[in-house]
């Protein structure tokens, strides 16, 4: 375990013990990346079966977040909601309760900026440094270690975690003090939210115009309209693959945080509010556990269309005539 002088310590494979809490769609892959980088991991999840593949690969199991902290120099968490973050870090059997001083806590959940600041201040009172580090890149980025990591917290602590960031991400940027990483993630989610509407509407338009969607993608994905969502999630829409790289219900949570923060700052964000309403419609139909690309289903239904029926269906937007 690390003793005093945390800011000068460097977290490195072979010398530092890591704890990991949360093994969902992204968390399990991120933990795997750290193991592949040579770190020893102790893991905890509320559903032990989700941790089984990690344990089979050599991770140790702990019975609580507190127990994870007791055997770790740096503890990473990535759970579902702010209430879960509060429980696993600040709860009576949480991470902070198992810290003796000198540890690092890294919350990678997309959560509330104010909660990130609260955790950082509570940790500091025990001689612990807490960093907020939400990520973007979805399940693909988690598996390939190409996530974008948005970081808030002590600069020297962030630097000490360089080997961890490198194992999980392609880009990692410290944005400022506690909560700055979460604010940056709200910027990210706001960009994605309106962009997803555009991706869905564009593909619906192409379908109804009688175009070949794969051929359309060849033209537009590499031009000014190209985006990660178009190339990755648009491709899943066309393949009728609505498995979650990121759950609809978690995206609704993120948009709710962003809208709340915007209201606090006196900002009107009609685009984000529209996206939130459309995703809420999707969730109200019982599809909250699908991936965010399932938005195309809700938008198709607004026009009385069944997205799944498009295979072999003729478009109605093109006039065709025989050549002279």
N, C-alpha and C positions, 0 to 999 in steps of 0.2 A: 504493500500500500504506500501511496505517496505521503510524505510527511509535510512539513512546512515548506514555504517558498514555492507554492504551486505555480506561480507565474513563470518560473524558470524551468519547470519540469517539462519534458517532452514525452508525449505518449507514443510509444514505439512497439512494434511486434517483438515478442520475446521478453520484453522488460515490463510491460504494462498489462494488467488484467482488465478486461472490459466486461461490462454488464449490458444486457440487452433485454428490453421489455416491450413486447408486442411483436407478433409474427403473422401479420395479415398479408394481404396481397403484395404490398411493397416491403413491409418490415422483414419478412423472412428472407427475401433476396438481398436486402441491404446487410443483414446480419451475415449472410453467406459470403458476401464480398469481403467483409472484415476477416472472416475466418480464412478465406483464400489468401488474404494479405499476410497471414501468419499470426493473427491475434488469438489469444485464448479467451473464450467467451463463456460467461454464465448467463443463462436465459430464464425468463419467466414469462408466461402468458396465462390469461384467464382460462383459456382452453388448452390444456396440456398437449392434446393430440397435435395441435398446430406446430408445436416445437419439436415433435418427434424426428423429422428429417434433420434438424440441426443437431439434436442430441446424437443421432446415429453417426453424424460426421465428426463428433468429438466435443460438442458443447456440453457444459455442465448444467444441470437443472437446479433451480432454486425454488423454494415454496412460496416466496413472497417478494415484492419489490424491495422490502427492507433487507432480506437475505441476499438479494443480488448486490445491493450496495455494500454490504458487509464484506464481500469478497472481491470488490472491484475498485480500480483507480478512476475509471471514467464510466459513467452509466448513461446509456442511450435509451430513450423512450420514443415510441411511435405508436400511439393508440388512436381511438376513434374521435372522441369529443373532448372539449375543454373540461367537462366534469370528470372524464377519465384521467386526464392529465393531473387534475387537482388531487384525485384519489391516489394515483400511483406515486406521485412525488411528495405531496404535502400531507397525505393521510397518516393515520396512527401507525400503520404498517407499511408506510411508503418509503421511497428512496431516501429522503432526507433523514428519516428516523434511523436509517442504517449507516449514515455517514458519521465518521469520527473527526473529520476536518482534513482539508487538503484534496478532497475528491473533486471531480468535474461531473456535472450533470448536463446532459445535452438532450433537450427535447426537440424531436424532429416532427412531431405532430403539427398539423396546421391548426393553430389555436388562437386564442385572444391575445393581442399585444399586452393588454393590462395584466393578464394572468402571467405572461412571461416575465414582466417586470416584478410582479409580486413574488414569484418563485425566486428570481435573482436576489431580491432583497432578503427574503427569508433564508436563503442559502448562505448569503454573506454573513449573516449573524452567527452561523455555525462554522465559519471559516471554509466554506465551500463555494465554488464558482458555478453558476448555472448559465447556460447558453441556450438561446432559442435558434433552431436551425431547420426550418421547414424546407421541403424539397419540391421540385417540379421535374417531370419527366415520365411519370406513370410507371406501370409495371415493366415496360420495355427498358426504361432508363435504370430502374432498380436492378434488373437482371444483368444488364450490361455494364453497370458502374459508370453511367454517363449522366447522372442526375445533375441538375442545377441546385446548389445548396445556398440558401439565403440566411445569413447569420447575423444575430444580434448578441452582443455581450462583450466582455473584457477582451481587448485586443491580444494580449499576451496568451490568454487561455485559448483563444481561437487559433493562434499560431502554433501552440503546443499540440493541437489536434491535426496537424497537417497530414500525417500519414493516414488518419481515418478519413478525412475529406477525400484524399486522393484515391482511396479504395472504393468509395461509393460514388464519387462524382467526377464530372468533366470540368465543371465550373463551380467555384465556391468563392463567395464575396462577403466580407464583413460589411454590413450596412450601417452599423452604429452600435449604440448601447442596447441594454435589455429591451426587447420588444421590437427592435428595428427589423429583425428577420421576419417576424410575423407581419409587420406592416408591408414589407416588400412582397410577401406571399399574397397579400390581399391585392396588391397591384397586379401580380401574375394571374390571379383568379379572375379579376375584373377583365383583363385582356382576353382570357380564354372564354369567358361566359358569352360575351357578344360575338366573338369569333365563331363559337359553336353554332349560333343561330345562322350565321352566314354560310357555314359549311353545309348545314342541313338544307337550307332554302335553295342553295345553288344546286345541290344534287337532285332535289325534287324538281327544280326547273328543268334540268337537263333530261331527267326521265320523261317528264310530260312533254318536252319538246321533241321526243323521239330520238334523242342522241344516245350513242353508245357511251356508258359512263366510264368505262376503262379508257376509251379514246379521249374523252373530254379531260380526264385526269392527266393524260400525257401532255396536253396543251397548257392547262392552267396551273398545275402543281409546281411547275418549274419557272413560272413567271411571277409577276408582281403580286398575284393573288395567293401564292404559295404560303403554306404554314405547316407547322408540325401537326396541328389538328387535322388539316386537310389530308396530308399524306398518310398519317397513321390512323386516325379515327375515321376519316372518310373511307379509307380502304376497308375498315372493319364494317362500316355501314353497308358498303356494297357487297360484302361477303355474308351479310346477315349474321354477323358475329357481335353479339351484345354482351359477351362475358365481361366482367368488370376488370378493367385496368385501374379504374377509380370509380367507386360507387356513386350513383346518383344521390343517395342520401347524404354522403359526405360532401359532395359538391354543394348541395343545398345548405348544409351547415356552414361551409366556407363563405358562400354568398351572403348568408345571414350575418356573419361576423363583419364582412366588408360593408354591408349596408348599415349596420349599427355604427361602425366607425365613421362612415360617411355622414350619417346624421349628426353624430357628435361634433364633427368638424364643419357642419353647416353646408355640406355638399349635396347637390341633387344629382342622382345617377340613374336616369331613366332607362338607359340600356341595360345596366346591371339588374334593375328591378324587373324589366321585361323578361330577361333570362331566368331570373329566380321564379317568376310566376309560371313560365313555361315548364321548368323543371318540377315545380310543385304539382302541376297538372299530371306530369308523368308519374310522380310518386303517389298521387291520389288514386291512380289506376293500379296500384300494387306493383309498380316496377322500380321501386326505390333501390333494389339490390342489383339492378342491371348496371352496366357501364354507362358513362356519360354520353357515349355515342348513341344511346337509345333515344336521345332527343328527337332524332329523325322520325321516330314512330309517332310521337305526339304531334309534330308539325304536319306530317302526312295526314293524320286524322282530322286536323283542323280544316283540311280541304276535302274531307270525305274520302280519303285514299287509304289503301292498305299497302304499305311499303313492301310487304312480302309478296304481293301479287304482281310486282313489276316484271318478273322474269317472263319473257315472251309476250308481254303486253305492248301494244303499239302506242307510240306517243301521239299527241294530237296537235302539236304545234307546228309541224313542218308540212308545207305543201309540196307534193311531189308530182312531177309530170314527166312524160316520156320525152327524150330528146328528139328534136326535129330530124 
